[in-house]
Amino acid sequence: MIPQETVNLILDTARVEDVVGDFVTLKRRGSSLWACCPFHNEKTPSFHVEPSRGIYKCFGCGKSGTAVGFVMEYEKLSYTEALKYLARKYHIEVKEKEETAEDIAARQRNESLMAASEFAFNFYKEQLGTEEGRAIGLQYFHTRGLEDDTIAKYGLGWAPKSKNAFTEAAVKAGYKAEYLTETGLCAQWDDGSLHDRFYDRVMFPIHSVSGRVIAFGGRTLLTDKSVAKYVNSKESEIYVKSRSLYGIYFAKSAISKADKCYLVEGYLDVLSMHQLGIVNVVASSGTSLTTEQIRLIKRFTENVTIMYDGDPAGIHAALRGIDMILREGMNVKVVLIPDGDDPDSYARKHTLEEVEAFIAANEQDFIAFKADLLLGEAGNDPLKRANLINDIADTVAGIPDAVKRSVYVDAVSDKFRVESDILFDRIRRTREGIREEERAQVRREAVQSRYREETPAAEQQYIPVANELRALETQNPLVAASERELLGFLLTDGCSRLEFESDSEFYDPEGAQTVAEFIDTALAGDGISFLNEAYRRTYDSYFALYDEGKPQDAIVRDLLNGADDTVRFVAAQLSEDKYELTVKNFQAALTTRASWLVNFVPKAILAYHDKRLQSDQLVLTKELATADPARQMEIFARLSRINELKKKINIKLGRLK
């Protein structure tokens, strides 16, 4: 049996025009490719290949399918044999294994989740054609300049206002509740009954590289600020947000052909650009750009142009993306859409020729982009100019190829009139910091590896503990996420020192605190202890070992081998960097982990205080309904104080001015 991950890689990599082109001569006609059909005799070409959809079809004999289907039909091979053929073509190693009962169950489960997602895709498409769907959803798409062909091609849809329309249809069609909830298409009330996750929203289906529908984004058309603008599918076995790109299935052939990918931010940015005729465009919708998404693009090209809004948020996202893309050994340029527009609105206001001309005239390499952005701010201040040059040198340091680094050093040296030896020295020291962090990560993984070898049955024995932890987290999910984050800092970097600048409010002239000391001092000063019992026990166990003077690796090792099952489980989870930061981070854009910690440990503590206040706010608000007048006055006073504190915290976090 070919492992499913290998099958997915083969299907994602194979391009129908490449495969068919090995057997027949394809000629371009518009956006499609044509040939005389290889399956029946004909003189006039009726065999049609559509790269953007990854399919072929003969209008003469009716045969149609994908790349793997073509190989099966033409070479008379089985499905498995066709996959092996494609694997050889694309140099993909295939290691077969005997399919166990667990493998069969996992494969069947995966297909069940996919089937539920495909059913939802068809349901939402059909609903767009109902009276309600046409009046609200279709009208919205039209007002955004989308044509019917585009709406149909990308499978846009409508989730009805009823909160049970999809659930009733899916259950009636025989789909099990576990698959409907696992894909996030449905949610459960406290009594166990199901209801729709998506309702009263226009729907944007998200496709895998091979074209299967794996998730959805739903946009409300209401102006009510209390309603979330977007609701997205939760992560599941078939959908990992950090590994998915909106539009990649439709764009991959164009990306490969143009040897360039344009990276935008939203669904409508992709759709408007595609409709205009620029198809090599994808978006990292619903998440900040990730390394996995960059590597997905790298399958088709090494050239990326970031095309974000020209507002501060777009500029910040572009700066972060530059470093991430360069670190993957790729080439990056930036073009900012004029402030007040985004790729969607700009594409709708201009012709294809005008947009192409604008991109050609405004694309910049990262050195020119950063220089133009920051030189005006630096002016004649020598210190600010030095910081700018150091910033660009640190970006160059992340490039893995030595030759490319050298070329960029020459460019920076010429532009800023700085000796290349000085730049190389800065780059050398920065790369040493990067390598030290990589070595630290290897050490952490080694501790985990040894632990897993010593406890082969860990997964089974921790099932009850995992269930207990999930139950604890649901008691107060807002606070649990922040407590998990702070605990994650302890278990990965507790003994690292926080070297604050002398002008920082956290600078201590008597010496830098460790991450552990900083967090413990901040919480103890406010008399706070963790609410989640499992996290509190792990926190206390960590500090019991820390107070003995043990180094970080020894602390983690002792936690992983301790007597408390819950502490062992939590430590195993969080010491591998599995926790998610609740504060939006740009770790990859910073030089070292030390600078990242200095930025985000204080913010994580502020975010934790904010979540505690939110939790108190919810409890007090619920109590208002049944409280007597005197108690209500106390509650109002307390809520007013909470709002004041939350405002101060949000100002410090940069959420408010």
VOGU-3710 file (C-alpha; in Angstrom, 3 decimals, decimal comma):
1> mipqetvnli> 0,000/0,000/0,000  1,235/3,495/-0,828  0,977/5,710/2,302  -1,748/8,336/2,031  0,696/11,220/2,503  2,678/9,961/-0,517  -0,512/9,615/-2,559  -1,428/13,194/-1,659  2,028/14,424/-2,679  1,792/12,648/-6,049
11> ldtarvedvv> -1,698/14,024/-6,748  -0,685/17,518/-5,672  2,478/17,511/-7,811  1,193/15,951/-11,037  0,076/18,487/-13,653  -2,348/17,206/-16,227  -0,785/19,189/-19,108  2,646/17,698/-18,326  1,318/14,160/-18,180  -0,849/14,362/-21,291
21> gdfvtlkrrg> 1,902/16,249/-23,117  4,141/13,183/-22,833  1,784/11,327/-25,182  0,228/13,935/-27,513  1,187/17,335/-28,886  -0,857/20,005/-27,163  -1,510/23,370/-28,786  -2,760/26,404/-26,901  -6,099/27,929/-27,824  -7,068/30,685/-25,402
31> sslwaccpfh> -6,630/29,482/-21,815  -6,915/25,808/-22,794  -4,807/23,223/-24,613  -6,089/21,084/-27,505  -4,986/17,968/-29,385  -6,330/15,136/-31,469  -7,718/12,582/-29,047  -5,367/9,676/-28,274  -8,339/7,421/-27,493  -10,105/7,508/-30,888
41> nektpsfhve> -9,252/8,447/-34,468  -10,000/12,031/-35,476  -8,596/14,700/-37,764  -10,010/17,795/-36,022  -8,818/18,268/-32,415  -11,579/17,746/-29,874  -9,381/16,638/-26,977  -9,321/19,496/-24,460  -6,953/19,951/-21,495  -7,754/22,593/-18,883
51> psrgiykcfg> -4,664/23,150/-16,664  -6,404/25,480/-14,221  -8,839/22,710/-13,280  -6,426/19,828/-13,708  -8,681/17,874/-16,083  -8,915/16,623/-19,658  -12,016/15,905/-21,745  -12,616/14,694/-25,259  -15,748/16,160/-26,808  -15,648/13,425/-29,441
61> cgksgtavgf> -15,553/10,168/-27,452  -16,477/11,603/-24,063  -13,470/10,336/-22,109  -12,408/12,662/-19,286  -10,510/12,696/-16,034  -7,405/13,845/-14,192  -3,703/13,167/-14,692  -3,841/9,838/-12,880  -6,994/8,869/-14,794  -5,280/9,620/-18,108
71> vmeyeklsyt> -2,350/7,343/-17,247  -4,742/4,572/-16,181  -6,714/4,863/-19,408  -3,811/5,286/-21,822  -1,390/2,781/-20,291  -4,104/0,379/-19,054  -2,756/0,536/-15,506  -4,428/0,120/-12,151  -4,802/3,105/-9,845  -1,770/2,068/-7,773
81> ealkylarky> 0,323/1,402/-10,885  -0,630/4,812/-12,294  0,420/6,482/-9,048  3,798/4,733/-9,221  4,178/5,871/-12,837  3,576/9,488/-11,814  5,875/9,123/-8,805  8,710/8,055/-11,119  7,966/10,945/-13,476  8,186/13,510/-10,684
91> hievkekeet> 10,992/11,761/-8,760  8,847/11,057/-5,716  10,045/8,173/-3,568  7,380/5,554/-2,868  7,815/3,364/0,191  5,000/0,869/0,300  3,797/-0,695/3,502  1,278/-3,338/4,408  -2,060/-1,756/5,176  -3,009/-2,475/8,765
101> aediaarqrn> -6,483/-2,364/10,268  -5,573/1,057/11,694  -4,482/2,246/8,222  -7,765/1,102/6,715  -9,756/2,838/9,459  -7,747/6,043/9,057  -8,180/6,017/5,273  -11,907/5,419/5,571  -12,219/8,184/8,147  -10,322/10,577/5,898
111> eslmaasefa> -12,592/9,774/2,970  -15,670/10,225/5,168  -14,500/13,697/6,171  -13,802/14,544/2,525  -17,248/13,267/1,512  -18,938/15,449/4,149  -16,982/18,465/2,932  -17,905/17,775/-0,712  -21,566/17,436/0,277  -21,394/20,837/1,972
121> fnfykeqlgt> -19,730/22,322/-1,109  -22,607/21,183/-3,333  -25,210/22,225/-0,752  -23,942/25,806/-0,474  -23,618/26,093/-4,275  -27,215/24,970/-4,726  -28,430/27,370/-2,037  -26,972/30,278/-4,002  -29,594/29,488/-6,650  -32,557/29,668/-4,244
131> eegraiglqy> -34,696/32,773/-3,938  -32,935/33,740/-0,695  -29,499/32,937/-2,094  -30,021/34,982/-5,263  -31,478/37,961/-3,397  -28,667/38,163/-0,840  -25,632/36,061/-1,689  -25,578/36,343/-5,479  -26,382/40,042/-5,328  -23,408/40,556/-2,980
141> fhtrgleddt> -21,032/38,712/-5,319  -22,269/40,805/-8,228  -21,800/44,052/-6,284  -18,196/42,959/-5,686  -17,732/42,723/-9,436  -17,687/38,916/-9,685  -19,115/37,438/-12,866  -21,286/34,321/-12,981  -18,525/32,277/-14,627  -16,137/33,157/-11,796
151> iakyglgwap> -18,756/32,382/-9,152  -19,377/28,977/-10,732  -15,703/28,154/-11,336  -14,698/28,760/-7,711  -17,861/27,209/-6,305  -18,990/30,230/-4,296  -22,152/29,650/-2,334  -24,697/30,739/0,250  -25,361/29,394/3,761  -29,076/29,981/4,473
161> ksknafteaa> -30,333/32,073/7,378  -31,803/29,008/9,054  -29,418/27,583/11,649  -30,386/24,005/10,795  -30,760/23,931/6,997  -27,424/22,257/6,296  -27,582/19,962/9,334  -30,991/18,623/8,366  -29,918/18,045/4,762  -26,671/16,305/5,778
171> vkagykaeyl> -28,292/14,040/8,377  -31,048/13,171/5,911  -28,365/12,259/3,358  -26,817/9,846/5,880  -23,748/11,774/7,079  -22,714/10,901/10,633  -22,615/13,551/13,340  -18,963/12,829/14,183  -17,826/13,728/10,649  -20,028/16,819/10,482
181> tetglcaqwd> -18,605/18,147/13,756  -15,013/17,060/13,036  -14,975/19,068/9,803  -16,506/22,007/11,655  -19,550/22,081/9,378  -21,782/21,565/12,398  -21,531/22,325/16,100  -23,331/20,814/19,077  -25,600/22,440/21,622  -25,215/21,476/25,273
191> dgslhdrfyd> -27,985/18,903/24,863  -26,014/17,135/22,113  -28,154/18,308/19,196  -26,468/19,622/16,063  -26,754/23,021/14,411  -25,063/24,727/11,456  -21,700/26,415/11,976  -22,266/28,502/8,839  -25,540/30,365/8,397  -26,588/33,675/6,842
201> rvmfpihsvs> -23,208/33,991/5,102  -21,712/33,941/1,620  -19,398/30,949/1,316  -15,883/30,625/-0,083  -14,799/26,973/-0,458  -11,104/26,245/0,101  -9,517/23,616/-2,151  -6,473/21,438/-1,628  -3,706/21,476/-4,220  -5,328/18,467/-5,880
211> grviafggrt> -8,703/20,208/-6,062  -10,673/18,625/-3,234  -12,791/20,880/-1,035  -11,305/20,752/2,466  -12,712/23,825/4,245  -14,808/26,979/3,985  -14,726/30,647/4,825  -18,075/32,275/5,501  -18,562/36,065/5,371  -21,456/37,841/7,020
221> lltdksvaky> -23,169/40,638/5,117  -24,533/42,185/8,310  -23,135/45,490/9,563  -23,606/44,458/13,209  -20,137/44,771/14,798  -20,978/42,068/17,340  -21,164/39,491/14,525  -17,826/38,106/13,378  -17,099/39,248/9,829  -15,643/35,844/8,895
231> vnskeseiyv> -16,242/32,382/10,288  -13,737/29,805/9,067  -13,654/26,025/9,216  -11,846/24,684/12,234  -8,738/22,607/11,663  -9,282/18,901/11,078  -7,566/15,841/9,669  -8,232/17,117/6,148  -7,621/20,828/6,766  -4,559/22,371/8,377
241> ksrslygiyf> -4,781/26,132/8,007  -1,029/26,729/8,064  -0,536/24,347/5,107  -3,335/25,653/2,898  -3,469/28,522/0,421  -6,653/29,930/-1,026  -6,692/29,595/-4,808  -3,681/27,263/-5,087  -5,588/24,597/-7,044  -6,656/27,114/-9,707
251> aksaiskadk> -3,335/28,976/-9,710  -0,692/26,222/-9,624  -0,381/25,748/-13,383  -0,198/29,492/-14,014  2,393/29,855/-11,242  4,534/27,147/-12,815  4,184/28,586/-16,307  4,946/32,180/-15,248  7,599/31,004/-12,762  6,202/33,525/-10,327
261> cylvegyldv> 3,554/33,633/-7,611  1,725/36,738/-6,433  0,816/36,526/-2,747  -2,227/38,492/-1,552  -4,261/38,486/1,664  -7,949/37,779/1,008  -10,432/35,643/-0,914  -11,723/38,532/-3,013  -8,173/39,673/-3,818  -7,591/36,278/-5,426
271> lsmhqlgivn> -10,936/36,134/-7,202  -10,731/39,640/-8,712  -7,158/39,133/-9,893  -8,005/35,739/-11,427  -11,074/37,172/-13,135  -8,966/39,996/-14,555  -6,588/37,456/-16,095  -3,727/37,318/-13,568  -4,171/33,750/-12,350  -0,841/33,054/-10,643
281> vvassgtslt> -2,214/34,506/-7,386  -2,872/32,844/-4,002  -3,819/34,087/-0,529  -2,973/33,050/3,003  -6,549/33,759/4,102  -7,443/33,225/7,729  -3,857/33,052/8,962  -0,596/34,941/8,927  1,839/33,623/6,338  3,495/30,394/7,466
291> teqirlikrf> 6,620/28,479/6,479  4,475/25,555/5,294  2,558/27,852/2,933  5,805/29,204/1,511  7,062/25,666/0,919  3,806/24,870/-0,865  4,445/27,752/-3,272  8,035/26,545/-3,711  6,736/23,358/-5,366  5,785/25,488/-8,366
301> tenvtimydg> 8,205/28,442/-8,322  10,996/30,055/-6,335  9,839/33,592/-7,168  7,260/35,340/-5,002  5,908/38,867/-5,237  4,101/40,054/-2,114  1,131/42,206/-3,112  -0,419/43,668/0,027  -2,314/46,832/0,909  -0,224/49,971/1,332
311> dpagihaalr> -1,605/50,666/4,834  0,486/50,063/8,014  -0,914/46,551/8,517  -0,067/45,591/4,935  3,439/47,016/5,230  4,050/45,143/8,485  2,820/41,882/6,944  5,073/42,435/3,918  8,131/43,000/6,120  7,429/39,777/7,985
321> gidmilregm> 6,842/37,835/4,770  10,110/39,014/3,198  12,262/37,387/5,877  10,258/34,162/5,876  10,426/33,734/2,097  14,143/34,512/1,922  14,887/31,987/4,670  13,365/29,294/2,474  15,928/30,096/-0,234  13,392/31,803/-2,483
331> nvkvvlipdg> 13,428/35,152/-4,255  11,037/37,862/-3,107  9,792/41,187/-4,381  7,167/43,549/-2,991  4,545/45,727/-4,634  2,231/47,740/-2,405  -1,196/48,688/-3,713  -1,820/52,462/-3,326  -3,222/53,322/0,107  -7,004/53,206/0,090
341> ddpdsyarkh> -7,093/50,237/-2,299  -6,387/46,538/-2,051  -5,701/44,052/-4,876  -9,439/43,371/-5,155  -10,570/46,996/-5,546  -7,557/47,927/-7,668  -8,206/45,043/-10,069  -11,840/46,092/-10,424  -10,914/49,697/-11,213  -8,305/48,942/-13,879
351> tleeveafia> -7,778/46,887/-17,012  -5,444/43,919/-17,209  -2,868/46,000/-19,076  -3,011/48,761/-16,465  -2,554/46,369/-13,552  0,314/44,576/-15,268  1,962/47,926/-16,012  1,516/49,038/-12,398  3,132/45,842/-11,083  6,032/46,112/-13,522
361> aneqdfiafk> 6,663/49,731/-12,531  6,342/49,257/-8,764  7,876/45,852/-7,996  10,874/46,267/-5,706  13,454/43,910/-4,278  13,509/43,792/-0,495  16,522/46,131/-0,192  14,853/48,907/-2,184  11,534/48,305/-0,415  13,007/48,574/3,078
371> adlllgeagn> 15,217/51,504/2,116  12,337/53,504/0,625  10,145/52,657/3,589  12,593/53,526/6,349  15,033/56,082/4,916  12,414/58,819/4,960  11,808/58,124/8,627  15,543/58,006/9,384  16,298/61,290/7,616  19,768/62,521/8,538
381> dplkranlin> 19,782/60,783/11,935  22,933/58,601/11,779  21,688/56,204/14,463  18,428/55,543/12,628  20,317/55,037/9,367  22,617/52,563/11,122  19,585/50,685/12,485  18,110/50,518/8,991  21,334/49,095/7,536  21,549/46,559/10,381
391> diadtvagip> 17,927/45,587/9,766  18,618/44,906/6,081  21,827/43,031/6,949  19,855/40,825/9,360  17,411/40,052/6,565  20,301/39,090/4,281  21,633/36,853/7,080  18,568/34,656/6,797  19,308/33,722/3,164  20,704/30,155/3,151
401> davkrsvyvd> 22,707/30,415/-0,082  26,156/31,978/0,468  26,455/33,259/-3,105  23,115/35,072/-2,889  24,139/36,564/0,456  27,351/37,871/-1,087  25,499/39,447/-4,019  23,068/41,181/-1,667  25,924/42,396/0,537  27,467/44,080/-2,513
411> avsdkfrves> 24,111/45,711/-3,290  23,684/46,992/0,283  27,288/48,173/0,381  26,859/50,170/-2,840  23,511/51,648/-1,850  24,493/52,793/1,634  28,240/53,253/1,122  29,139/50,833/3,893  32,179/48,583/3,676  31,197/45,019/2,823
421> dilfdrirrt> 33,472/43,640/5,574  31,379/45,441/8,185  28,192/43,986/6,716  29,653/40,479/6,565  30,661/40,753/10,247  27,098/41,704/11,219  25,700/38,879/9,101  28,128/36,371/10,628  27,050/37,273/14,173  23,368/37,159/13,235
431> regireeera> 23,743/33,747/11,620  25,501/32,477/14,742  22,428/33,504/16,732  20,174/31,693/14,273  22,311/28,551/14,442  22,325/28,650/18,258  18,545/28,722/18,254  18,497/25,798/15,821  20,845/23,860/18,134  18,602/24,655/21,103
441> qvrreavqsr> 15,635/23,302/19,173  17,571/20,120/18,385  18,345/19,720/22,091  14,675/20,133/22,992  13,692/17,572/20,369  16,367/15,176/21,661  14,866/15,324/25,148  11,466/14,576/23,653  12,853/11,742/21,533  14,523/10,061/24,513
451> yreetpaaeq> 11,318/10,360/26,470  9,262/8,776/23,700  11,729/5,890/23,393  11,556/5,249/27,119  7,743/5,333/27,194  6,478/3,631/24,027  2,961/3,271/25,410  2,693/6,959/26,327  -0,099/7,706/23,873  -2,359/4,991/25,274
461> qyipvanelr> -1,715/5,760/28,917  -2,379/9,468/28,393  -5,814/9,148/26,798  -7,622/9,644/30,162  -5,278/12,528/31,016  -5,893/14,185/27,646  -9,642/13,887/28,165  -9,290/15,397/31,634  -7,260/18,297/30,273  -9,804/19,000/27,530
471> aletqnplva> -12,548/19,062/30,142  -10,569/21,534/32,268  -9,920/23,766/29,259  -13,607/23,943/28,362  -14,389/25,323/31,827  -12,669/28,571/30,911  -11,308/28,426/27,342  -10,378/32,134/27,226  -8,013/31,911/30,178  -6,784/28,375/29,421
481> aserellgfl> -5,280/29,453/26,099  -3,253/32,216/27,763  -2,154/29,961/30,610  -1,042/27,389/28,060  0,943/30,087/26,282  2,767/31,261/29,413  3,478/27,665/30,395  4,828/27,090/26,888  7,313/29,925/27,388  8,479/28,316/30,635
491> ltdgcsrlef> 8,894/24,838/29,170  10,854/25,998/26,122  12,749/29,066/27,353  12,289/29,365/31,111  16,016/29,670/31,835  16,738/32,101/28,981  17,548/35,659/30,033  15,448/38,625/28,927  17,920/41,299/27,814  15,756/44,439/27,711
501> esdsefydpe> 17,121/47,692/26,282  18,058/50,354/28,842  15,095/52,543/27,811  12,572/49,715/28,320  10,157/49,879/31,248  11,270/46,326/32,080  15,009/47,068/32,173  16,625/46,072/35,472  20,002/47,722/36,147  20,825/44,986/38,668
511> gaqtvaefid> 20,784/42,301/35,996  18,504/40,575/33,517  15,796/38,225/34,758  15,125/34,862/33,196  11,832/34,206/31,440  10,741/32,102/34,422  11,581/34,820/36,946  9,880/37,495/34,853  6,626/35,520/34,531  6,546/34,407/38,165
521> talagdgisf> 7,233/37,931/39,423  4,506/39,391/37,216  1,888/36,901/38,426  2,927/36,866/42,076  2,858/40,673/42,185  -0,851/40,590/41,355  -1,566/37,579/43,544  -2,536/35,466/40,531  -2,307/31,695/40,186  -3,417/29,605/37,208
531> lneayrrtyd> -7,110/28,686/37,101  -6,589/25,486/35,097  -5,636/22,831/37,639  -3,467/20,812/35,231  -1,517/23,890/34,162  -1,194/25,088/37,782  0,306/21,747/38,845  2,754/21,846/35,939  3,667/25,457/36,733  4,336/24,601/40,386
541> syfalydegk> 6,336/21,498/39,423  8,462/23,556/37,043  9,358/26,113/39,702  10,085/23,449/42,302  12,841/22,185/39,974  13,867/25,689/38,878  14,392/26,730/42,511  16,817/23,819/42,885  19,041/25,563/40,333  18,596/22,953/37,600
551> pqdaivrdll> 19,222/23,912/33,938  16,352/23,986/31,441  16,993/20,585/29,829  17,181/18,911/33,235  13,944/20,555/34,378  12,080/19,375/31,280  13,577/15,892/31,545  12,497/15,590/35,206  8,987/16,815/34,390  8,716/14,260/31,574
561> ngaddtvrfv> 9,822/11,474/33,908  7,956/12,565/37,049  5,261/10,682/38,932  2,352/12,965/37,992  0,681/11,721/34,780  -0,960/15,096/34,139  2,280/17,050/34,519  4,097/14,585/32,242  1,411/14,940/29,577  1,315/18,756/29,693
571> aaqlsedkye> 5,120/18,966/29,636  5,296/16,612/26,651  2,779/18,737/24,764  4,157/22,191/25,486  7,901/21,603/25,530  7,740/20,854/21,783  6,611/24,379/20,864  3,125/23,071/20,034  1,384/25,910/21,821  -0,041/28,809/19,786
581> ltvknfqaal> 0,708/32,412/20,680  -2,437/34,364/21,462  -0,495/37,565/20,728  -0,003/38,029/16,974  3,689/37,413/16,476  6,289/38,027/13,859  8,949/35,732/15,278  10,420/34,923/11,893  10,992/38,613/11,190  13,184/39,011/14,258
591> ttraswlvnf> 16,833/38,125/14,331  17,066/35,728/17,270  14,872/33,932/19,714  16,229/36,247/22,424  14,791/39,309/20,677  11,538/37,444/20,099  11,250/36,609/23,803  11,908/40,228/24,806  8,994/41,283/22,594  6,452/38,626/23,390
601> vpkailayhd> 6,851/37,424/26,964  5,642/40,800/28,334  2,837/40,873/25,754  1,788/37,341/26,695  1,481/38,402/30,329  -0,607/41,427/29,344  -2,787/39,204/27,147  -3,238/36,805/30,080  -4,408/39,655/32,332  -6,782/40,718/29,562
611> krlqsdqlvl> -8,278/37,211/29,319  -8,690/37,021/33,100  -10,570/40,309/32,996  -12,726/39,087/30,098  -13,558/35,966/32,084  -14,543/38,046/35,133  -16,583/40,285/32,837  -18,593/37,329/31,515  -19,272/35,956/35,003  -20,405/39,337/36,324
621> tkelatadpa> -22,581/40,028/33,279  -24,398/36,709/33,758  -24,879/37,462/37,469  -26,556/40,798/36,673  -29,743/39,090/35,520  -30,509/37,589/38,937  -28,751/40,027/41,297  -30,633/42,313/43,701  -30,306/46,105/43,199  -27,508/46,522/45,741
631> rqmeifarls> -25,465/43,729/44,175  -26,156/45,157/40,696  -24,573/48,446/41,741  -21,481/46,548/42,929  -21,345/44,648/39,653  -21,637/47,836/37,576  -18,781/49,400/39,544  -16,644/46,308/39,076  -17,441/46,152/35,323  -16,483/49,809/34,972
641> rinelkkkin> -13,142/49,122/36,654  -12,580/46,081/34,407  -13,209/48,192/31,312  -10,656/50,758/32,497  -8,046/48,055/33,098  -8,759/46,366/29,748  -8,355/49,706/27,965  -4,942/50,246/29,580  -3,855/46,729/28,641  -5,027/47,110/25,049
651> iklgrlk> -3,135/50,390/24,715  0,033/48,623/25,855  -0,634/45,785/23,418  -1,054/48,286/20,593  -4,710/47,423/20,012  -5,836/50,924/21,003  -4,250/54,355/20,863
//
